[in-house]
Amino acid sequence: MSCFFGIDTSNYRTSAALFDSETMQWENSGRLLEVPEGRIGLRQSDALFQHVLHLPARIDALEAGFGKNLRAIAASTRPRAVEGSYMPCFLAGAGQARSMAHALDVPFYEVSHQQGHLAAAALSANALDLLPQPFLAWHLSGGTTELLHVKPEGKLFSAEIVGGTDDLAAGQLIDRAGNLLHLPFPSGAQLEQLANQCEEPEKPFRPKVMDFHFSLSGAQNKIEQLHQKGADAPTVARYAIDIVSSAVVKATEQAVQATGLPVLCAGGVMSNRLLQKRMRRKFGAKFAEPVLSGDNAVGVAVLAAILSGELA
Protein backbone atom coordinates (compact mmCIF):
# COMPACT_ATOMS: atom_id res chain seq x y z
CA MET A 1 0.00 0.00 0.00
CA SER A 2 1.26 3.50 -0.94
CA CYS A 3 -0.83 5.76 1.26
CA PHE A 4 -0.72 9.56 1.23
CA PHE A 5 -2.49 12.04 3.52
CA GLY A 6 -3.74 15.53 2.67
CA ILE A 7 -5.34 18.41 4.56
CA ASP A 8 -7.17 21.40 3.12
CA THR A 9 -8.57 24.16 5.34
CA SER A 10 -10.20 26.62 2.96
CA ASN A 11 -12.62 29.45 3.65
CA TYR A 12 -15.52 27.07 3.01
CA ARG A 13 -14.67 23.56 4.21
CA THR A 14 -12.46 21.59 6.59
CA SER A 15 -11.12 18.49 4.80
CA ALA A 16 -8.75 15.58 5.41
CA ALA A 17 -8.17 12.80 2.89
CA LEU A 18 -6.27 9.60 2.14
CA PHE A 19 -5.10 8.50 -1.31
CA ASP A 20 -3.61 5.14 -2.34
CA SER A 21 -1.40 5.57 -5.41
CA GLU A 22 -1.45 1.84 -6.16
CA THR A 23 -5.21 1.31 -6.22
CA MET A 24 -6.11 4.97 -7.01
CA GLN A 25 -8.71 4.76 -4.24
CA TRP A 26 -9.35 7.73 -1.98
CA GLU A 27 -11.28 8.69 1.13
CA ASN A 28 -12.28 12.26 1.95
CA SER A 29 -13.61 13.51 5.27
CA GLY A 30 -14.93 17.06 5.10
CA ARG A 31 -17.50 19.41 6.52
CA LEU A 32 -18.68 22.86 5.55
CA LEU A 33 -17.87 25.75 7.82
CA GLU A 34 -20.87 27.11 9.69
CA VAL A 35 -22.07 30.47 8.39
CA PRO A 36 -24.78 32.36 10.32
CA GLU A 37 -28.08 32.65 8.49
CA GLY A 38 -28.24 35.66 6.21
CA ARG A 39 -24.48 36.12 6.00
CA ILE A 40 -22.37 35.51 2.89
CA GLY A 41 -19.08 34.05 4.03
CA LEU A 42 -16.92 34.22 7.16
CA ARG A 43 -14.19 36.43 8.55
CA GLN A 44 -10.79 34.73 8.42
CA SER A 45 -10.54 34.63 12.21
CA ASP A 46 -13.87 32.78 12.42
CA ALA A 47 -12.87 30.34 9.67
CA LEU A 48 -9.55 29.63 11.36
CA PHE A 49 -11.25 28.94 14.69
CA GLN A 50 -13.71 26.52 13.10
CA HIS A 51 -10.89 24.62 11.37
CA VAL A 52 -9.02 24.25 14.66
CA LEU A 53 -12.24 23.03 16.25
CA HIS A 54 -13.32 20.57 13.54
CA LEU A 55 -10.11 19.23 11.96
CA PRO A 56 -9.45 16.56 14.64
CA ALA A 57 -12.91 15.06 14.05
CA ARG A 58 -12.34 15.03 10.28
CA ILE A 59 -9.11 13.10 10.78
CA ASP A 60 -10.77 10.74 13.29
CA ALA A 61 -13.41 9.91 10.66
CA LEU A 62 -10.76 8.40 8.37
CA GLU A 63 -9.58 4.81 8.57
CA ALA A 64 -8.15 4.14 12.05
CA GLY A 65 -4.38 3.63 12.19
CA PHE A 66 -3.72 5.00 8.71
CA GLY A 67 -0.53 6.63 9.97
CA LYS A 68 1.22 3.24 10.02
CA ASN A 69 1.05 3.12 6.21
CA LEU A 70 1.74 6.75 5.32
CA ARG A 71 4.45 7.55 2.79
CA ALA A 72 4.04 11.35 2.86
CA ILE A 73 1.77 14.18 4.03
CA ALA A 74 0.76 17.39 2.23
CA ALA A 75 -1.32 20.43 3.10
CA SER A 76 -2.62 23.40 1.17
CA THR A 77 -0.83 26.36 2.72
CA ARG A 78 -2.01 29.21 0.48
CA PRO A 79 -4.67 29.94 -2.16
CA ARG A 80 -2.33 29.97 -5.21
CA ALA A 81 1.26 28.94 -5.84
CA VAL A 82 2.45 32.49 -6.43
CA GLU A 83 4.40 34.97 -4.34
CA GLY A 84 2.23 36.91 -1.89
CA SER A 85 -0.70 34.48 -1.95
CA TYR A 86 -1.86 34.13 1.65
CA MET A 87 -4.96 33.38 3.69
CA PRO A 88 -4.86 32.71 7.46
CA CYS A 89 -7.40 29.87 7.35
CA PHE A 90 -4.77 27.59 5.78
CA LEU A 91 -2.58 27.86 8.89
CA ALA A 92 -4.77 25.35 10.74
CA GLY A 93 -4.22 22.53 8.26
CA ALA A 94 -0.58 23.37 7.55
CA GLY A 95 0.37 23.28 11.22
CA GLN A 96 -1.43 20.00 11.86
CA ALA A 97 0.07 18.33 8.78
CA ARG A 98 3.60 19.50 9.50
CA SER A 99 3.41 18.19 13.08
CA MET A 100 2.05 14.82 11.95
CA ALA A 101 4.80 14.44 9.36
CA HIS A 102 7.47 15.15 11.97
CA ALA A 103 5.97 12.70 14.46
CA LEU A 104 5.72 9.94 11.82
CA ASP A 105 9.08 10.80 10.21
CA VAL A 106 7.62 11.10 6.70
CA PRO A 107 8.05 13.89 4.14
CA PHE A 108 5.84 16.98 4.37
CA TYR A 109 4.91 18.93 1.24
CA GLU A 110 3.34 22.37 0.88
CA VAL A 111 0.98 22.85 -2.06
CA SER A 112 -1.63 25.46 -2.94
CA HIS A 113 -5.38 25.17 -2.63
CA GLN A 114 -5.71 25.76 -6.36
CA GLN A 115 -3.21 23.02 -7.24
CA GLY A 116 -5.23 20.66 -5.04
CA HIS A 117 -8.41 21.56 -6.90
CA LEU A 118 -6.82 20.83 -10.26
CA ALA A 119 -5.35 17.53 -9.09
CA ALA A 120 -8.71 16.42 -7.64
CA ALA A 121 -10.48 17.32 -10.88
CA ALA A 122 -7.90 15.44 -12.96
CA LEU A 123 -8.17 12.36 -10.73
CA SER A 124 -11.96 12.38 -10.79
CA ALA A 125 -12.09 12.89 -14.57
CA ASN A 126 -9.56 10.07 -15.12
CA ALA A 127 -7.28 12.69 -16.62
CA LEU A 128 -4.14 12.69 -14.46
CA ASP A 129 -2.20 12.44 -17.72
CA LEU A 130 -3.07 16.12 -18.29
CA LEU A 131 -0.96 17.31 -15.36
CA PRO A 132 2.50 16.81 -16.99
CA GLN A 133 1.46 18.76 -20.10
CA PRO A 134 0.08 22.24 -20.90
CA PHE A 135 -3.70 22.67 -20.67
CA LEU A 136 -6.37 25.24 -19.91
CA ALA A 137 -8.22 25.07 -16.61
CA TRP A 138 -11.10 26.89 -15.01
CA HIS A 139 -11.07 27.37 -11.26
CA LEU A 140 -14.60 28.48 -10.42
CA SER A 141 -15.34 28.63 -6.71
CA GLY A 142 -16.86 30.89 -4.10
CA GLY A 143 -14.08 33.44 -4.35
CA THR A 144 -12.27 32.52 -7.56
CA THR A 145 -13.18 32.79 -11.23
CA GLU A 146 -9.93 32.24 -13.08
CA LEU A 147 -9.10 30.81 -16.48
CA LEU A 148 -5.63 29.33 -16.14
CA HIS A 149 -2.89 28.34 -18.53
CA VAL A 150 -1.34 25.39 -16.69
CA LYS A 151 2.22 24.30 -17.49
CA PRO A 152 4.52 21.62 -16.01
CA GLU A 153 7.01 23.05 -13.51
CA GLY A 154 9.33 20.75 -11.60
CA LYS A 155 7.37 17.79 -10.28
CA LEU A 156 4.12 19.79 -10.25
CA PHE A 157 2.78 22.61 -12.40
CA SER A 158 2.34 26.37 -12.50
CA ALA A 159 -0.92 28.11 -13.31
CA GLU A 160 -0.91 31.51 -14.99
CA ILE A 161 -4.15 33.48 -14.91
CA VAL A 162 -5.04 34.35 -18.50
CA GLY A 163 -8.75 35.11 -18.12
CA GLY A 164 -11.80 35.14 -15.93
CA THR A 165 -13.66 37.81 -14.04
CA ASP A 166 -12.28 41.28 -13.43
CA ASP A 167 -14.44 41.89 -10.37
CA LEU A 168 -17.14 39.68 -8.86
CA ALA A 169 -16.39 35.94 -8.74
CA ALA A 170 -18.93 33.53 -10.23
CA GLY A 171 -19.46 31.91 -6.84
CA GLN A 172 -20.09 35.30 -5.24
CA LEU A 173 -22.72 36.06 -7.86
CA ILE A 174 -24.37 32.67 -7.27
CA ASP A 175 -24.34 33.16 -3.49
CA ARG A 176 -25.77 36.68 -3.76
CA ALA A 177 -28.55 35.39 -5.98
CA GLY A 178 -29.15 32.66 -3.41
CA ASN A 179 -29.24 35.20 -0.58
CA LEU A 180 -31.79 37.20 -2.56
CA LEU A 181 -33.95 34.04 -2.63
CA HIS A 182 -33.28 33.31 1.09
CA LEU A 183 -31.22 30.20 0.37
CA PRO A 184 -28.54 29.03 2.83
CA PHE A 185 -24.87 29.78 2.21
CA PRO A 186 -23.19 28.49 0.08
CA SER A 187 -26.11 28.51 -2.35
CA GLY A 188 -24.85 26.69 -5.44
CA ALA A 189 -26.59 23.33 -5.00
CA GLN A 190 -29.91 24.82 -3.90
CA LEU A 191 -29.85 27.41 -6.68
CA GLU A 192 -29.31 24.67 -9.25
CA GLN A 193 -32.27 22.69 -7.88
CA LEU A 194 -34.46 25.77 -8.23
CA ALA A 195 -33.15 26.49 -11.74
CA ASN A 196 -34.13 22.98 -12.85
CA GLN A 197 -37.74 23.87 -12.03
CA CYS A 198 -37.76 26.82 -14.43
CA GLU A 199 -40.09 26.14 -17.36
CA GLU A 200 -39.58 29.35 -19.37
CA PRO A 201 -36.08 30.77 -18.87
CA GLU A 202 -35.57 34.50 -19.33
CA LYS A 203 -33.19 35.55 -22.08
CA PRO A 204 -29.94 35.92 -20.11
CA PHE A 205 -27.88 39.04 -19.78
CA ARG A 206 -24.63 38.31 -21.62
CA PRO A 207 -21.52 39.93 -20.10
CA LYS A 208 -19.08 41.31 -22.64
CA VAL A 209 -16.04 39.03 -23.00
CA MET A 210 -12.76 40.44 -24.32
CA ASP A 211 -9.46 38.53 -24.38
CA PHE A 212 -10.90 35.82 -22.11
CA HIS A 213 -11.91 38.40 -19.45
CA PHE A 214 -15.36 39.59 -18.33
CA SER A 215 -17.15 41.49 -15.56
CA LEU A 216 -20.03 40.15 -13.46
CA SER A 217 -20.86 43.22 -11.34
CA GLY A 218 -23.47 44.37 -13.87
CA ALA A 219 -24.98 40.90 -13.81
CA GLN A 220 -25.83 41.27 -10.13
CA ASN A 221 -27.88 44.37 -10.93
CA LYS A 222 -29.74 42.49 -13.66
CA ILE A 223 -30.58 39.63 -11.29
CA GLU A 224 -31.85 42.05 -8.65
CA GLN A 225 -33.97 43.87 -11.22
CA LEU A 226 -35.54 40.60 -12.38
CA HIS A 227 -36.34 39.68 -8.78
CA GLN A 228 -37.85 43.12 -8.11
CA LYS A 229 -40.13 42.71 -11.13
CA GLY A 230 -41.71 39.72 -9.40
CA ALA A 231 -40.09 36.81 -11.24
CA ASP A 232 -40.45 33.54 -9.32
CA ALA A 233 -37.50 31.87 -7.62
CA PRO A 234 -36.83 29.21 -10.31
CA THR A 235 -36.71 31.90 -13.01
CA VAL A 236 -34.27 34.06 -11.01
CA ALA A 237 -32.10 31.04 -10.23
CA ARG A 238 -31.94 29.93 -13.86
CA TYR A 239 -31.21 33.49 -14.98
CA ALA A 240 -28.23 33.74 -12.61
CA ILE A 241 -26.77 30.42 -13.73
CA ASP A 242 -27.29 31.23 -17.42
CA ILE A 243 -25.37 34.50 -17.00
CA VAL A 244 -22.36 32.70 -15.51
CA SER A 245 -22.54 29.99 -18.17
CA SER A 246 -22.66 32.52 -20.99
CA ALA A 247 -19.53 34.32 -19.80
CA VAL A 248 -17.55 31.16 -19.06
CA VAL A 249 -18.42 29.50 -22.37
CA LYS A 250 -17.52 32.59 -24.39
CA ALA A 251 -14.18 33.07 -22.61
CA THR A 252 -13.39 29.37 -23.09
CA GLU A 253 -14.23 29.61 -26.79
CA GLN A 254 -11.80 32.48 -27.23
CA ALA A 255 -9.03 30.69 -25.28
CA VAL A 256 -9.41 27.38 -27.09
CA GLN A 257 -9.31 29.15 -30.45
CA ALA A 258 -6.11 30.93 -29.37
CA THR A 259 -4.27 27.93 -27.88
CA GLY A 260 -5.87 24.70 -29.09
CA LEU A 261 -5.36 23.23 -25.61
CA PRO A 262 -7.69 20.81 -23.75
CA VAL A 263 -9.84 22.13 -20.90
CA LEU A 264 -10.11 20.88 -17.32
CA CYS A 265 -12.71 22.35 -14.97
CA ALA A 266 -12.36 22.56 -11.18
CA GLY A 267 -14.09 24.29 -8.27
CA GLY A 268 -17.48 24.08 -6.65
CA VAL A 269 -19.29 26.28 -9.19
CA MET A 270 -18.20 23.87 -11.94
CA SER A 271 -20.31 21.12 -10.35
CA ASN A 272 -23.36 22.83 -11.88
CA ARG A 273 -24.86 20.36 -14.38
CA LEU A 274 -26.26 23.08 -16.67
CA LEU A 275 -22.82 24.62 -17.07
CA GLN A 276 -21.13 21.24 -17.45
CA LYS A 277 -23.50 20.24 -20.25
CA ARG A 278 -22.60 23.30 -22.31
CA MET A 279 -18.86 22.96 -21.68
CA ARG A 280 -18.75 19.26 -22.53
CA ARG A 281 -20.80 19.66 -25.69
CA LYS A 282 -18.82 22.62 -27.02
CA PHE A 283 -15.24 21.85 -25.91
CA GLY A 284 -15.12 18.28 -24.65
CA ALA A 285 -14.13 19.73 -21.28
CA LYS A 286 -13.29 17.36 -18.44
CA PHE A 287 -14.88 17.72 -15.00
CA ALA A 288 -14.57 16.36 -11.51
CA GLU A 289 -17.55 14.49 -10.15
CA PRO A 290 -19.57 16.73 -7.79
CA VAL A 291 -18.04 15.17 -4.67
CA LEU A 292 -14.58 16.32 -5.82
CA SER A 293 -15.65 19.58 -7.48
CA GLY A 294 -15.92 21.55 -4.26
CA ASP A 295 -13.20 22.09 -1.69
CA ASN A 296 -11.61 18.80 -0.63
CA ALA A 297 -8.26 17.36 0.48
CA VAL A 298 -8.11 14.52 -2.05
CA GLY A 299 -6.20 16.56 -4.61
CA VAL A 300 -3.72 17.59 -1.92
CA ALA A 301 -3.10 13.92 -1.09
CA VAL A 302 -2.65 13.14 -4.80
CA LEU A 303 -0.02 15.89 -5.00
CA ALA A 304 1.80 14.30 -2.04
CA ALA A 305 2.04 11.10 -4.10
CA ILE A 306 3.31 13.00 -7.16
CA LEU A 307 5.92 14.91 -5.13
CA SER A 308 7.07 11.64 -3.56
CA GLY A 309 7.65 10.17 -7.01
CA GLU A 310 5.01 7.48 -6.45
CA LEU A 311 2.71 8.82 -9.14
CA ALA A 312 3.87 9.97 -12.54
Residue pairs with C-beta under 8 A, 6 or more apart in sequence:
1 20
1 22
1 69
2 20
2 21
2 22
2 71
2 305
2 310
3 18
3 19
3 20
3 66
3 69
3 70
3 71
4 18
4 19
4 20
4 21
4 70
4 71
4 72
4 73
4 74
4 301
4 302
4 304
4 305
4 308
4 310
5 16
5 17
5 18
5 66
5 67
5 70
5 72
5 73
5 74
5 97
5 100
5 301
5 304
6 15
6 16
6 17
6 18
6 19
6 73
6 74
6 75
6 76
6 97
6 116
6 297
6 298
6 299
6 300
6 301
6 302
6 303
6 304
7 15
7 16
7 17
7 55
7 73
7 74
7 75
7 76
7 93
7 94
7 96
7 97
7 297
7 300
8 15
8 16
8 17
8 75
8 76
8 93
8 113
8 116
8 295
8 296
8 297
8 299
8 300
9 15
9 47
9 48
9 51
9 55
9 75
9 76
9 89
9 90
9 91
9 92
9 93
9 94
10 76
10 89
10 90
10 113
10 295
11 33
11 41
11 42
11 44
11 47
11 87
11 89
11 142
11 143
12 32
12 33
12 141
12 142
12 186
12 268
12 294
12 295
13 30
13 31
13 32
13 33
13 294
13 295
13 296
14 30
14 31
14 33
14 50
14 51
14 54
14 55
14 58
14 92
14 93
15 28
15 29
15 30
15 58
15 295
15 296
15 297
15 298
16 28
16 29
16 30
16 55
16 58
16 59
16 61
16 62
16 297
17 26
17 27
17 28
17 29
17 30
17 62
17 296
17 297
17 298
17 300
17 301
18 26
18 27
18 62
18 63
18 66
18 301
19 25
19 26
19 298
19 301
19 302
19 304
19 305
20 26
21 305
21 310
21 311
24 123
26 123
26 298
26 301
26 302
27 62
27 63
28 291
28 292
28 296
28 297
28 298
29 58
29 59
29 61
29 62
30 58
30 295
30 296
30 297
31 54
31 57
31 58
32 186
33 42
33 47
33 50
33 51
34 50
35 41
35 42
35 184
35 185
35 186
37 184
38 179
39 185
40 172
40 175
40 176
40 179
40 185
41 142
41 175
41 185
42 50
44 87
44 88
44 89
45 88
47 88
47 89
48 88
48 89
48 91
48 92
51 89
51 92
51 93
52 92
55 92
55 93
55 96
59 96
67 100
67 104
70 104
70 106
71 106
71 107
71 304
71 305
71 308
71 310
72 101
72 106
72 107
72 108
72 109
72 304
72 305
72 307
72 308
73 97
73 100
73 101
73 104
73 106
73 107
73 108
73 109
73 304
74 97
74 108
74 109
74 110
74 111
74 300
74 301
74 303
74 304
74 307
75 90
75 93
75 94
75 96
75 97
75 98
75 108
75 109
75 110
75 111
75 300
76 90
76 93
76 94
76 111
76 112
76 113
76 115
76 116
76 297
76 300
77 90
77 93
77 94
77 110
77 111
77 112
78 85
78 86
78 87
78 90
78 110
78 112
78 113
79 85
79 86
79 87
79 90
79 112
79 113
79 114
79 144
80 112
80 113
80 114
80 159
81 111
81 112
81 114
81 115
81 156
81 158
81 159
85 112
90 113
93 297
94 110
97 108
98 108
101 107
101 108
102 108
107 304
107 307
107 308
109 303
109 304
109 307
109 308
111 156
111 300
111 303
111 304
111 307
113 295
114 139
114 144
114 146
114 148
114 159
115 156
115 157
115 159
115 299
115 303
116 296
116 297
116 298
116 299
116 300
116 302
116 303
117 139
117 141
117 266
117 267
117 295
117 299
118 131
118 137
118 139
118 148
118 150
118 157
118 159
118 264
118 266
118 299
119 128
119 131
119 298
119 299
119 300
119 302
119 303
119 306
120 266
120 288
120 292
120 296
120 298
120 299
120 302
121 127
121 137
121 264
121 265
121 266
121 270
121 286
121 287
121 288
121 292
121 293
121 299
122 128
122 130
122 131
122 264
122 286
122 302
123 288
123 292
123 298
123 299
123 302
124 287
124 288
124 289
124 291
124 292
124 293
125 264
125 286
125 287
125 288
127 264
127 286
128 302
128 311
130 262
130 264
130 286
131 150
131 152
131 156
131 157
131 306
132 152
132 157
132 312
133 152
134 149
134 150
134 151
134 152
134 261
135 150
135 261
135 262
135 263
135 264
136 147
136 148
136 149
136 150
136 252
136 255
136 256
136 259
136 261
136 262
136 263
136 264
137 147
137 148
137 150
137 159
137 263
137 264
137 265
137 266
138 146
138 147
138 148
138 164
138 248
138 252
138 263
138 264
138 265
138 266
138 267
138 270
139 145
139 146
139 148
139 159
139 266
139 267
140 169
140 170
140 171
140 248
140 265
140 266
140 267
140 268
140 269
140 270
141 169
141 171
141 267
141 268
141 269
141 294
141 295
142 169
142 171
142 172
142 175
142 186
142 268
142 269
143 169
143 171
143 172
144 169
144 171
144 267
145 164
145 165
145 169
145 170
145 171
145 216
145 269
146 161
146 163
146 164
147 161
147 162
147 163
147 164
147 212
147 251
147 252
147 255
148 159
148 160
148 161
148 162
149 159
149 160
149 162
149 259
149 261
150 157
150 158
150 159
150 160
150 264
151 157
151 158
151 159
151 160
155 306
155 307
155 309
156 303
156 306
156 307
162 212
162 255
163 211
163 212
163 213
163 251
163 254
163 255
164 212
164 213
164 214
164 251
165 213
165 214
165 215
165 216
165 247
166 213
166 214
166 215
167 215
167 216
167 217
168 215
168 216
168 217
168 219
168 220
169 216
170 216
170 244
170 247
170 248
170 269
171 186
171 188
171 267
171 268
171 269
172 216
173 216
173 219
173 220
173 223
173 240
173 243
173 244
174 186
174 187
174 188
174 191
174 240
174 241
174 244
174 269
175 185
175 186
175 187
175 188
176 220
176 223
177 187
177 191
177 220
177 223
177 236
177 237
177 240
178 184
178 185
178 186
178 187
178 188
178 190
178 191
179 185
179 187
180 223
180 224
180 227
180 236
181 187
181 191
181 194
181 227
181 233
181 236
181 237
183 190
183 191
183 194
184 190
186 268
188 268
188 269
188 271
188 272
189 271
191 237
191 240
191 241
192 237
192 241
192 272
192 273
192 274
194 233
194 234
194 236
194 237
194 238
195 234
195 237
195 238
195 240
195 241
195 274
196 234
197 234
198 234
198 235
198 237
198 238
199 234
200 235
201 235
201 238
201 239
201 242
202 226
202 231
202 235
202 238
202 239
202 242
204 239
204 242
204 243
204 245
204 246
205 218
205 219
205 222
205 239
205 243
205 246
206 243
206 246
206 247
206 250
207 214
207 215
207 216
207 218
207 219
207 243
207 246
207 247
208 214
208 215
209 247
209 250
209 251
209 254
211 254
212 251
212 254
212 255
212 258
213 251
214 247
214 250
214 251
216 243
216 244
216 247
219 240
219 243
219 244
219 247
222 239
222 243
223 236
223 239
223 240
223 243
226 235
226 236
226 239
227 236
231 239
241 272
241 274
241 275
242 274
244 269
244 272
244 275
245 272
245 274
245 275
245 278
248 275
248 279
249 278
249 279
249 282
252 263
252 279
252 282
252 283
252 285
253 282
253 283
255 261
256 263
256 283
262 284
262 285
262 286
263 279
263 283
263 284
263 285
263 286
264 285
264 286
264 287
265 276
265 279
265 285
265 286
265 287
265 288
266 288
266 293
267 293
267 294
268 293
268 294
268 295
269 275
270 276
270 287
270 288
270 293
271 287
271 288
271 290
271 293
271 294
276 285
276 287
279 285
279 287
280 287
287 293
292 298
292 299
302 311
305 311
306 312
